[in-house]
């Protein structure tokens, strides 16, 4: 079983960081192989950014994502560029604040609005997205994500990131309850 995830958006949205957090959390399962790759434009902010995570129960011989099981798109450009890489049964999660055109089957949630409402900044949209991914897909559980947060986020923002992760989990659970 091979599962491919792409976290995509614009530079400055923290997608590389959440890719690392997700990969570390997935690697906690010792019966699983995990690889994470990243790509971004040379601009620090505003250019394209993506982080691909692949996990499998067998050795991963080709570390590039080709057929996505899950796509997170935090920008319209990312949604437009990568939605064609989704498998027919793949899950597309978009930020309703930044992505206005998307396929009907997409899950559109107020990711950046939730961050602004709770933290007065969009800086925690990325971590909120991880909580949503955990709740909706169940490929990783919140406790696994919580356990790797202290390894990868600055100490001074640890509790805020933990709150953002929990908010994302709640947002995803509410979506699941309404759509199941």
MOKA-V333931 format. One record per pair of residues at least 24 apart in sequence whose C-alpha atoms are under 8 Angstrom apart, sorted by the first residue. I is the first residue (numbers start at 0). J is the second residue. D is the distance in Angstrom with one decimal. If there is no record, write none. Layout:
BEGIN
[[I	J	D] [I	J	D]]
END
This chain:
BEGIN
[[0	55	5.5] [0	56	5.9] [0	57	7.4] [1	53	7.0] [1	54	5.9] [1	55	4.4] [1	56	7.1] [1	57	7.9] [2	53	5.7] [2	54	5.5] [2	55	6.3] [2	67	7.4] [2	68	6.0] [3	51	7.3] [3	52	6.0] [3	53	4.6] [3	54	6.8] [3	64	5.9] [3	65	7.8] [3	66	6.8] [3	67	4.9] [3	68	5.3] [3	69	6.5] [4	51	5.6] [4	52	5.1] [4	53	6.2] [4	64	7.5] [4	67	5.7] [4	68	6.0] [4	69	4.8] [4	70	5.9] [5	49	6.7] [5	50	5.8] [5	51	4.5] [5	52	6.5] [5	64	7.7] [5	67	6.9] [5	69	6.4] [5	70	4.9] [5	71	6.2] [6	49	5.5] [6	50	5.2] [6	51	6.4] [6	70	6.0] [6	71	4.8] [6	72	6.5] [7	47	7.6] [7	48	5.8] [7	49	4.3] [7	50	6.5] [7	70	7.5] [7	71	5.9] [7	72	5.0] [7	73	6.2] [7	74	7.5] [7	77	5.7] [7	78	7.9] [8	47	6.0] [8	48	5.5] [8	49	6.5] [8	72	5.6] [8	73	4.6] [8	74	4.8] [8	75	7.9] [8	76	7.3] [8	77	5.2] [9	44	6.9] [9	45	5.2] [9	46	5.4] [9	47	4.6] [9	48	5.1] [9	73	7.3] [9	74	6.5] [9	77	7.7] [10	39	6.9] [10	40	7.4] [10	42	7.2] [10	43	5.9] [10	44	4.4] [10	45	5.1] [10	46	5.1] [10	47	5.7] [10	48	5.1] [11	43	6.5] [11	44	4.9] [11	45	7.0] [12	122	6.9] [12	124	7.5] [12	125	6.5] [13	122	7.8] [13	125	6.0] [14	48	6.9] [14	49	6.3] [14	50	6.2] [14	125	6.4] [15	48	7.7] [15	49	6.8] [15	50	5.5] [16	151	7.6] [17	125	6.4] [17	126	6.6] [17	129	7.1] [18	50	5.4] [18	51	6.9] [18	52	6.7] [19	151	7.9] [20	144	6.8] [20	147	6.4] [20	148	6.7] [20	151	6.8] [21	52	7.8] [21	129	7.6] [21	139	7.9] [21	144	6.8] [22	52	6.3] [23	147	6.7] [24	139	7.1] [24	143	5.2] [24	144	5.4] [24	146	7.6] [24	147	6.2] [25	54	7.5] [25	139	6.4] [25	143	7.7] [27	143	7.4] [30	56	6.4] [31	55	5.6] [31	56	4.8] [31	57	7.2] [32	56	6.0] [32	57	6.5] [32	58	6.1] [32	59	6.8] [33	59	7.6] [34	59	7.6] [34	62	6.4] [35	62	7.7] [36	62	7.6] [36	63	7.5] [47	76	7.9] [47	77	7.3] [72	98	7.7] [73	97	6.4] [73	98	6.9] [74	98	5.5] [75	99	7.0] [75	100	7.2] [110	167	7.9] [114	163	7.5] [123	160	6.9] [123	163	6.3] [124	163	7.9] [126	160	6.5] [126	163	5.9] [126	164	5.4] [126	167	7.4] [127	163	5.0] [127	164	5.0] [127	165	7.5] [127	166	6.3] [127	167	4.1] [127	168	7.4] [128	164	7.7] [128	167	5.9] [129	164	6.5] [129	167	6.7] [129	168	7.8] [130	163	7.7] [130	164	4.7] [130	165	6.2] [130	166	7.0] [130	167	4.0] [130	168	4.1] [130	169	7.7] [130	170	8.0] [130	171	7.1] [131	167	4.6] [131	168	5.0] [131	169	7.5] [131	170	6.2] [131	171	4.3] [131	172	7.6] [132	168	7.8] [132	171	7.2] [133	168	6.6] [133	171	7.8] [134	168	5.3] [134	169	7.7] [134	171	5.0] [134	172	5.6] [134	175	7.9] [135	171	5.5] [135	172	6.8] [135	174	7.9] [135	175	6.4] [141	165	7.8] [141	168	7.4]]
END
